[in-house]
Amino acid sequence: MNFLTLTQNRYSCRNYQDKAVEQEKLNYVMECVRMAPSAVNRQPWRFRIFSSVADKAKLQQCYNRDWFATAPLYIVASILHDEEWVRADGKPHGNIDIAIAVEHLCLAATEQGLGTCWVCNFDAALCSQLFALPQNEEPAVIIPIGYPAVEATVKKRKTMEEILGK
């Protein structure tokens, strides 16, 4: 599949089949994440994969939505603030770096026939507490991942004219 088709097929999946994700596919997705670029190649991230009933229940406390509970596994993407590059004017780039890596994850998953969704509106403090994350590690995104239960609905995108500056 060419890159444009891949980007057109990727969407925010909010309903998953009750089917496990094969380890080979998960390994492939995470290898794509590993190759993501970052500012000054710092790679200031940590990815934690959760599939146990107990761990999934903890994450569901951090983001309590019916659709979220349908995913067979979750990946928590965290920024390692003591490793992120900081621009000369003081702007840290951890948020940018984690976004690039998470989108690598989502596109690789799409290529493998899996669905994903960015979940940023979760209780990050509770997540840190429940999983005893170190002080320097900020959970930034939870990514549910699995086989979509329904076909995607196409969302309207802005036109080329709307996104290009003058």
C-alpha positions in Angstrom: 0.0 0.0 0.0 1.4 3.4 -0.9 1.8 6.1 1.8 -1.1 8.2 0.7 -3.5 5.2 0.8 -2.1 4.3 4.2 -2.8 7.7 5.6 -6.3 7.6 4.0 -7.0 4.3 5.7 -5.9 5.3 9.2 -8.7 6.5 11.5 -9.6 6.7 15.1 -11.0 3.3 15.8 -13.5 3.2 18.7 -14.8 -0.4 18.5 -12.6 -3.5 18.6 -13.1 -7.2 17.9 -12.6 -9.6 20.8 -9.5 -11.0 19.1 -5.9 -11.0 20.2 -3.2 -9.1 18.3 -0.6 -11.5 17.1 2.9 -11.0 18.7 4.5 -10.7 15.2 2.3 -7.8 14.3 2.9 -6.1 17.6 6.6 -6.6 17.2 6.5 -5.0 13.7 4.5 -2.0 15.0 7.0 -1.4 17.8 10.0 -1.7 15.4 8.4 1.0 13.4 8.1 3.1 16.6 11.7 2.4 17.4 12.7 3.9 14.1 10.8 7.2 14.6 12.9 10.4 14.4 13.3 12.7 17.3 15.0 16.0 18.0 18.7 15.5 18.2 17.9 11.7 18.1 17.3 11.8 21.9 14.3 9.4 21.6 12.9 10.7 24.9 10.1 8.1 25.2 9.0 4.9 26.8 6.3 2.7 25.5 4.5 0.3 27.8 2.3 -2.5 26.5 -0.6 -3.6 28.7 -2.8 -6.6 27.9 -3.5 -8.3 31.3 -7.0 -7.9 32.7 -5.7 -6.2 35.8 -3.6 -3.6 33.9 -6.4 -2.9 31.4 -8.7 -2.3 34.4 -6.3 0.2 35.8 -6.1 2.1 32.4 -9.9 2.0 32.2 -9.9 3.9 35.5 -7.8 6.6 33.8 -10.2 6.8 30.8 -13.6 5.5 31.5 -15.4 5.0 28.2 -17.4 2.0 27.0 -15.7 1.9 23.6 -12.2 2.0 25.3 -12.9 -1.2 27.2 -13.3 -3.1 23.9 -9.6 -3.0 23.0 -7.6 -6.1 23.5 -4.5 -4.2 24.5 -3.2 -0.7 25.2 0.1 1.0 24.7 1.0 3.9 26.9 3.4 6.4 25.3 5.4 8.5 27.8 7.7 11.4 27.5 11.0 11.1 29.4 11.5 14.7 30.4 15.1 14.3 31.5 16.0 13.0 28.0 14.1 15.4 25.8 15.9 18.1 23.8 15.3 21.7 24.8 15.6 24.4 22.2 17.8 27.5 23.0 14.8 29.5 23.8 13.7 27.0 26.4 11.0 25.1 24.4 11.2 21.4 25.2 10.5 19.0 22.3 9.3 15.9 24.1 5.7 16.5 23.0 6.7 16.8 19.4 8.9 13.7 19.6 6.2 11.5 21.2 3.7 12.7 18.6 5.9 11.6 15.8 6.6 8.2 17.4 2.9 7.6 18.2 1.9 8.4 14.6 4.5 5.9 13.4 2.7 3.4 15.7 -0.7 4.2 14.3 0.3 4.1 10.7 2.2 0.8 11.2 -0.8 -0.7 12.9 -3.0 0.4 10.1 -0.7 -1.3 7.6 -1.0 -4.5 9.6 -4.9 -4.3 9.5 -5.2 -3.1 13.1 -7.1 -0.1 14.5 -5.8 2.5 16.9 -7.0 5.7 18.5 -5.1 8.6 20.2 -6.4 9.0 23.7 -4.9 12.2 25.3 -7.9 13.2 27.5 -7.1 10.8 30.3 -6.1 11.2 33.9 -2.3 11.2 33.5 -1.6 11.7 37.2 -3.7 8.6 38.1 -2.0 6.6 35.4 1.4 7.6 36.8 0.2 6.6 40.3 -1.4 3.3 39.3 1.7 2.1 37.4 4.3 3.7 39.8 5.9 5.6 36.9 9.2 7.4 37.7 9.1 11.2 38.3 10.7 12.0 35.0 8.2 10.0 33.0 4.9 11.7 31.8 2.3 9.5 30.3 1.2 11.5 27.2 -1.0 9.1 25.1 -2.8 5.9 25.6 -3.2 4.0 22.3 -5.8 1.2 22.3 -4.9 -1.3 19.6 -6.7 -4.2 18.0 -8.8 -5.4 15.1 -11.6 -3.0 14.2 -15.1 -4.3 14.8 -16.7 -2.1 12.2 -15.8 -0.3 9.0 -14.4 3.2 9.3 -16.5 6.2 8.5 -14.7 8.7 6.3 -14.3 12.0 8.1 -14.3 15.3 6.2 -10.8 16.8 5.8 -9.9 20.4 5.1 -9.2 21.2 1.5 -5.6 21.9 0.2 -6.4 25.6 0.0 -7.5 25.6 3.7 -4.3 24.1 4.9 -1.7 26.0 2.8 -0.5 29.4 4.0 0.0 32.3 1.7 
